[in-house]
Amino acid sequence: MQAVAARRLPRSLATRNAITGASRVVSASFGSTRSMQSSAQLAQTDRDTITRLLYSIGTKREVERYLRIFSASSHPGQPAKFAVIKIGGAVLDQLDDLALSLSFLYRVGLYPVVLHGAGPQLNEILEAEGVTPDYIDGIRITDAKTLQIARRVFAEENLRLVTALEKLGTRARPIVTGVFTADYLDREKYGLVGKITRVDKRPIEAAIASGALPILTSLAWSNEGQLLNVNADVAAGELAKELEPLKIVYLNDKGGLFHGVTGQKLDVINMDEEYDSLMKESWVKYGTKLKLREIKELLDHLPRTSSVAIISADSLQKELFTDSGAGTLIRRGYKLFKHSSVEAIGPDRLRQVIHDRDPEVISGNQSVAGVLNDLKETPYTIYGDEPFDVVAIVSHPEGEVPIMTKLLPSRNGILNNVVDNVFKAIKKDHRKLFWTARADDENRAWHFERADGSFTRAGKSLFWYGIQDVKEVEAVIKSFEENKRLERSYLPVGPSPPPHRASAAPMAARGYHTMARRPSLASGTQAGIHTGSSRGYATAAPASEPKRVALIGARGFTGQALVSLLNTHPSLNLTHVSSRELAGSQLQGYTKAPVTYSSLSPEDVKKMEENGEVDAWVMALPNGVCKPFVDALDSVQGKSVV
């Protein structure tokens, strides 16, 4: 039976929730099991291990929250509600990253519906056979010879992906045709190109029910039995309209949509607010304009809980399981509102939101009536979106620093990042802001990402942005205390609790301070290092040299998964990989530095530990094989993590 043994990493590592292999010796092998283990036990072991691996790209709360949401989206009656993933033909050339990313999802019990194109591969073969690819309005002109070749290429690429997945132990079912029915789009103009009229989801649901990922192509049959070529993006859209999944993911080699002038990646697009103005931008033209128009039409047909992500294959997990994401998130959203009175938004609606979402009310520390009465003490503004997926209340007395007294998001508000949209609206109005959060807030990492400074004590945190000077922070907090604008338990006043009673927060009982803004690491995680943000936090650990990691048993799925995660980790470098079968060959999928496989024995490991060559050991091995290595390390009592 697989097991996980661990000793904690030194606190000098800047990432609190570092990769499982860096904080523990993982004794796990997806391919080696004992006969007594049932398949159900194996599946749970896989899920637990991969869930821990996901903690390296986001906080534990983030990962577990999204896992709950995605897992709850599907049920036996509708098993295909999680995601539709459309894979561009160019991405199929990144087969190892692609298969690994899809296997991650499979290992945690999620079954995306995968549909792929094969445009570049088809063009290459057509040109080799003397056929020049021809397009009208971006649609491939398809004659009988082109269609014959396309059918062969689609089948070959489908089989390549299925085979790559099954090599990783991920069950996959090829579904080349049988899902889409189509009529001719315009036979005279485009030839054998189809317009989808019906989607049969039964083959998809049957594949998922049998425990396999459905792998589709975009080929369709007409009612007369004629095979027709359908653009893969169009087919993915029609598939999504039928299944209504939470996520529609377009995998491309660029990793998102980019601003045509600045070159910066567009993190979030809210269609209801931004579509019209975006389409008027001079740089939005040709393919970009067509893509945005297609996505707008798609989202208009789907529930508002659905969203589109454009991302690269190797960043799929970060996009799905973290608040910050990694590619471009596109959602319908709603237009935001802000009002200076309860009556303007409707007292009954606000009371219901406070009753259902306010943790202080739910815990019994406050009442709904008390919250509403407190609003009368100072001028305030209520921010939110039309369906009340997020409601925020900011108190702003004349001449004083504003306080966001309430931030009440729904599950949809979190999933679709509406909370970020509301927070941006608040930042436009207020250059400085303080707010609070409890240690048991499952979205606590979100607060740290958006703060310039913080103070945490006894399970309660005070956050702020817009102030870098410590003396100014002290003066503001003193005024809060004097005017009783914040509950005293959130303020850094009075004696701190003893260390053994401090909460398990990123900073326990320590003085507050701010840090100057600094560029964040490109692929950072928590403890003050977050992708996409350029701010310092009071909780940031001191910068340190990347730690050296050795991986023993690097050949199987777990080993490959760890290599992939370490390749993008800012604080961990893979320096040694050991596999008896691959000794002497070059490690694939790791680009930080060349690494060659070796075949380390327990004696080798002991000597390396004595010489201080490694900071953390990761063992992707069965228990019986792992034990001699662990014993060798324990005998030395070195400084590395075991």
N, C-alpha and C positions, 0 to 999 in steps of 0.2 A: 504494500500500500504506500502511495506516495506521501511524503511528509514535508513540512516546512520547518526548518530550525533557524533561529536567529539570535544575534546579539545586536544591540543598537549601534548605529553609526555615531561617530563623534559629532558633537553639535556644530563643529566648524564647517561641516558640509552645509552649503547654503540652501539646500532643498530639504524641507521637513518630510515630505512624502516622496522620497527618492525611489527610484526603481527597485522593485522587490529584490532583485539580485544584488543590489548594492547595500541594502540594509539587512539582508538575510541570506543565508545559504539556502538556496531553493533546491531541494532534492526531489526533482520531478522529471518524469520522462513520459511524454504522451504515447510513445511507442512501446514501452516496457511496462507490463502489468503482471500481477499475479493472478493465477486462475481463480482464486477465491473472490476477486473483485467483480462485482456486477457492472454492467454497462452504465447503469444509473450512477453508481459511485464514481466511475471514471468521468462521466460527464460533469458531475459536481466538482471533482478535483480539477478538471480542465477549467471550468468556469471560475473557480476560486483563484487559480493561478493567474489566469489572464486578467481577472479583475485587479489583482495586485499589480500586474504589469501596467495596467491603465493608470494606476495611481501616480506613475512617473510623469504623465502628461497633464494631470489636473489634480485638484484636491480630492481626497477620498469622498467628501460630501458631493462634489460635482459629479464624479463618476457614478456613485451609487444613485444619485438623484436621476440622472439621465437613463441609467439602466432600468430603474423602476418605471419611468415614463415610457420608455420604448418597449419594455417587456409587457406592460399593461395595455399597449396599443393593439395587440393581437390576441385572439382567442380562438378556440377550435372552429367556431363558425366562420370566422374571418381571419385566417392565419397570415394574410399578406398585408397587414396594415402598418408595418414598421417603416419600410423604405423601398423605393424603386431607385436603383442605381444604374445610370446609363454610362457605359464605358466607351469613350472614343477609340477609334481604331489605333491612333497613335499611342494610347495608353496600354494597349495590348502588347506593345513592344517592351513595356516595363513589367513583364509577367510575374517576376518574383515578388516585387513590392505589391502588386495588385493581389496576387493570391494570398500573400501574408495578411494584407489588410482585411480581405473578405473572411479569412479564416479566424481572425480576431473576433469578428462579429459572430460567426458560427459557434465559436468556443464559449461565448457567454450567452448562448441560447437565442440569438437574434437571427432571423432569416430574411435578409433583403431579397427582393426580386431583381435579378441582374439581367440587363439587356445590353448587348454590345454591338458596335458597328464594325466595319472592316475596310473603311475607305482607302487608307494608304496602301494596305496590302492588296486590295483589288486593283488600284491604279498601277501598282508595280507589275502585276501579272498581265494586265491588259496591255501595257506598254511593251512588255516582253513579247507579246503575241501580235504586236503591230496594230493594236487598237488604241486610238487616241481618246482618252476620256473627254466627254463633252458635257457641258452644263448649260442650263437656261434657268435664270433666277435662282441659282444655287442648287438646282435639282438635277441630278444625274440623268442624262438621256440614256435610256436602257432599251437596247434591242435584244433579240433572242440570244446572240452570242454573248453579249455582256451579262445577261441574266444567267446563262449557263455557267459562266465563270464565277459570277457572284455567288451562286448557290454552292459551288465547290469551296470557294474561299470562306464563306460564312461557316460552313460545316467544319472546315479545318481549324479555323480560329476558335470556334466554339469548343471543339475537342481539346485544343491546346489548353484553354482555360480550365476546362473540367479536369483534365489530367493533372495540371499543376495544383489544383485544389485537393484532389484526392491523394496526391503525394504527401500533402501535409496532414492527411487524416481527416479532411473535410469532405463530407459526402456532397456530391453535386449531380444534378440531373440535366443533361443536354435537352433543350427543347428548341429545335431549329425552326420548326413550323408548327402550326396547329393552334396558335393563340389568336392570330389576327386574321380577320376576313376583310377584304377590300374590294372596291370598284376601281376602274381606271381613273386616274387623276385627270388626265387629258391625253388620250391615246395618240392623237395626231401630233401633239406637241412634245410629249415626254416619252412616248413609247410604253413599255411594260412597267410603268410606275403606278403604285396604288395609293388610294386614299382610304384609310381604315374606316370601316363601317360598323365593325363589331369586334369586341374583345371577349374571348372565352377564357375565363380565369380558372376553369376547372383543372387543366394540366398543371397550373402553377400551384394551386392549393393542394393537389394530390402530391406534388413533389415535397412541399413543406410538411404535409402530414406524414410522409414517410421518412422525414428527418434529413432531407437533402435541399441544398440551395438550388432554386430553379435558374438555369442559365439560358437566356433567350436570344434569338436573333430577331431582326425586324422584317423578315420575309413574311409575306401574306399570301393567302389563297383567295381567288375570286369565287363567287358562287358557281361559276362554270368550270372550276377546276384549273384555272390558269394561275401559275405562280407569278407574283408581282413583287417588285422591289419597293421598299418604303424607307424613306429617310429615317435613320435611327433616332434622331432627336424627336421627330414627329411621333414615331412609334412609342417612345418613352412617355411622351406627353399624354397620348391616348390611353396608355396603360395606367398612368397615374390617375387619370380621370375616372377610370373604372374601379381602381382599388382604393382611391382616396387615402394614401398613406400619410404618416406624419412628415416624412422627409422625402424629397425628390433630389437626388444627388447626381450631378453631372461631373464625371471625372475627366479632367483634361490635363495636358502636360504643362500648362501655364500655372495652374493652381488658383485660379480666380479670374475676376474681371478687373481691369486696370484703367485708371484715369488716363485719357488720351493725351493730356497736356503734361501733368505732373509725373506720370508713370507710376503713381502710387496705387497699391491694391485697394479696391473698394471693399471695406469690411462688411457693411450692411447697406442694403437698399430697401427702403420702405415704400412700396409701390403706391399706396394711396396718397402719400404725402409728396413723393419725389418724382413719380413717373413723368408727369407732364413737363416739369422743368428739366428733367434729365434728357428727355427726347429733343429738347430745344438746344442742348449743348452742341457746339460746333464739332466736337470730336466724336460725338455719338453718331455713327453712320455705318452703312454697309452691314457687315456681319454683326457688329455690336447692337445696332438698332434692331435688326431682325431678331436677335436672341432675346433682347429685352421685351420686344413685342410678344414673342411666343411665350415667354415666361409670364408676362402679365395676363395673357389670355388663359394660360393654364391655371394660375392661382385664382383667377376670377371664377373658375369652375370648381374649386376645391374648398373645403372648410378652412376657416381662418387659422385653424391650428396647424395646417400644412405649410411648409416652407421649402424653398429651393436652396441648395448649396452647390457652389461651383468650386471644386477643390482638386488637388492632385492626389494620386493614389496613396502616396506614402504619408499623407497628412489626414487621412480619413478619420482615424480615431480621435485626433485632436479636435477636428471639426464637430464630431458627433457628441463627444463626452466632456467638453469644457465650455465654460461660458464665453471665453474669449474667441474660441473657434480658430480656424487657420486659413480659410478661403474667403469667398464672398457669400454672405447669407442674404437671400432675397425673400421677402415676405410681403403679404398684403398690408399688414398693419392697419392702423386707424389713424385718423387725424387726431392730434392731441388737443386738449383743452386746458385752460387755466382760469380759475375763478376766485374771487376774493370773498365769496360768501357761500355758506352751505346751501342756501335757498336756490342759488343759481344752478347747482348740479342736481338737486333733489335730495332732501334730508333722508327719505326712506332708503334710497339706494346707498347713501354713504353709511347710514347706520348698519345696513346689512353687511357691507364690506368690512367695517370695523368689527362687527360681531363675529364674522366668519374667519377673518385673517389676522387680526391684531393679536400677537402672542401675549401681550400684557392683559388683554381682555380674556383670552382663552384660558390663561393661567389663574385668573381671578384677582390679579393685582390691580386691575382697573375695570371700570364699567363703561359701557358705551356712552351713557349719559355723562360720566365724568370726562371722557375724552372730548365730547362736544362742548361741555362747559369750559374746559381749558382753552378752547379756541377763542373764547370771548375775551381772554385776558390780554391778547396782543393782536396786532394786524397779522393776517395770514393769507397765503395763497394755496389753493388746492390744485394740484396738477394731476393729469391722468389721460387715458385714452377713452374713446367713445364707449366701448363695452365694459369699462372699469376693470380691465385685466391688470392694470396697475393704477394705484392711487397713492399720491404723496402729498404731505401737508408740510409747508414751510412757514415757520413763524418768523416775522421780520419787523420787530419794533424799530421805529425811527432812530437812526444813529447807532444801532447795535448790530452785531454780527448775526446773520440768520441761522436758525436751527431747523433742520428737517426733522420734525417731531414724529412723523409717521412715514413709513415706506411699506406699502401693503400690496405685494404682487400676487397674482393667482398663478397656478401651474402654467397656464398658457402664456401668461406674461413673462415668466422665466424662460420657458422653452423657446419662445419666439423673440426673446431679447427686447420685449417692449419696455422692460425696466430700464434698459440702457437709453432708449429713446426719450423716456420721461426725464431721466437724470441729465441728459444733455440739454433738455429744455430748461431745467433748473439752473444748470451751469451758465446758460446764456444770460439769465436774469441776475445771478448772484456770483460775484467774483470770489467770495469767501463763504464757506458753509461748514457747520458742524452737524454731526448726527450720531446716533447710537445704534448698537446692535448687541444682542445677547450671544454668549458663547455657543449656545445650542442652536443658533440660526443656521439652517442647512445651507444658506447662501452666503455664509460669512466670508468666504474667499473673495466674493464679489466686492465687498466693502473694502477689504485691504487693497485690492487692485486699483480702486478709484480714489484712495486717500493719499494725501501728502504726509500725514502723520497720524498717530494713534496712541491711545493709552488703554491698557487692558488690566483689569483687576477683578478678582473674585467672580469670574464668569461674565463680566460686562465690559464692553469696549466703547470708547469714545473715538470718533474719527473726525478728520477735518481735511479740507483742501484750501488752497489759496493763501496759506500762511507758512512761511519758512523760518521765521524768527522765533526762537523759543520764548523770549521775553514777551513778545506779542501774544503768543499762545497762553502764557501765564496770566496776562492781563485779561484776556477774553474769558478764561475759565473763572477767574476771580469775580468778574462781573456776572457770570452765570450763577455763581454761588450766592452772591449778594442779592440778586434779583429773583432767585429761586426759579430760574428758567429751565433747569435740568434736575432730574432726580439725583440726589447727592451720591448715591452708590455708583453712578457713572463718572463722577468727577475725581480727579487725582488729589483729593484732600483727605486729611485724617490719616491714621496709621494704615499701612498696607497689611493684608493678611499674611500669616506666616507662609513660607515657601511650600510646606507640605500640603497647604490647603488651596494653593493657587490653581486656577483652571488650566486644563491642557490646551492653552491657547498658543498662538505663535509667539507671544511674549507673555510671560506669567505676571509676576509682581515686579514691575520695574518702572522707573521714571519715564515720563513722556518726553518725546523730542521729535523734531522734524529732521528731514534729510534733504539736501539739495537734489533737484531733479537730475537724473542721469539717464542715458540711453539704456534700455533694457536689453538683455541678451536675446538673441533671435529666437531661441527655442526654449526659453526658461519656463519654470513651473512655479510652484508656490514659494512661501517664505520670502516674499518680496521680490521675486524675479518672475515677471509675467510677460509672455509674448504680447506684443501689440501695445504695451504701455510704456511710457517713458517717465516714470516717476519713482522716487524713493519712498520707502516706508519705514516707520518706526520699528517694524519687526524684522527688517532685513538683517541677515547674518553677515558678518564681515566677509569680504571677498577673499577667496582662497584659490590656490592652484588646483586644477582638476585632479580628482583622485584616480588612481590607477586600478583598473579592474581586470581580474583574470577569470576567464570562463572555461570551465572544464565540462565537457560533454556538449560541444557546440554544434553537433550535426543535426539533431532533431528539431521539431517544431519549436519547442521552448527555447532552444539555443538560438535559432534564427530570429525568433521574436525579440529576444534580449539584445541580439546584435543590432537589429533595426532600431530599437529604442535607445541604445547607447550611442548610436551613430548621430542622434540629434540632441543628446543630453549635454547641457552646457557645463556640467560639473563633474562628469565622469568620462574617462578615456579608457578604451579597451586596449590593453597592452599585451595580453597573452590569451590565446585560444588553444584548447587541447582537444584533440580527437584522434584516437588510435587509427581510424580508417582514413583520415584526411591528412595525416602528418606530412609536412613538406609542401603542401599546396597552399595557394594564396586564399585568404579569407575574402569571400564575396559579400557585397552589400555594406561594407564599412569603408567610408571615404575619408575619415579624419587623418589616417596614416596607414601605410601598408602593414598588414599583420599576416604572419605565416602560421599555419597550424603546426603544433608540436604534439608530442605524445608524452605528457607528464605522468610520472609515477608519484606515489605518496612521498618517496624520498626526495624527488625533485621539488615537490611542493614545500616540504619541510625546509630544504635548503634556501629556497626563495624567500620563505617567511623569515628565516634567520637573518637574511641579508636585507630585509626591508624592501623588497622589490615590488610588493603589491599592497594596496590599501584595502581592497575588498575582494573576497573570493566568492564566485557564484558557481554552483555545481548543479547542472541539469542532468542528474543521474538517478538511477533507482537507489533505494536505501542501502541495499547490501553492497553496492559498488561505491557508494558515497562514503560509507563509514571509515574506511582506511585513510581517506584524504582528510576528513574532519579530525580523526585521531592524531594524524601527523601534525596538523596545525595546532591542535590543543596542546600537544606535547611541547611545543616551542613557547607558547604563551606570548606570542608577538603582539604587535599593536594593530594589526589589520583586523577587519571585520570578518567574523566567521559565522 
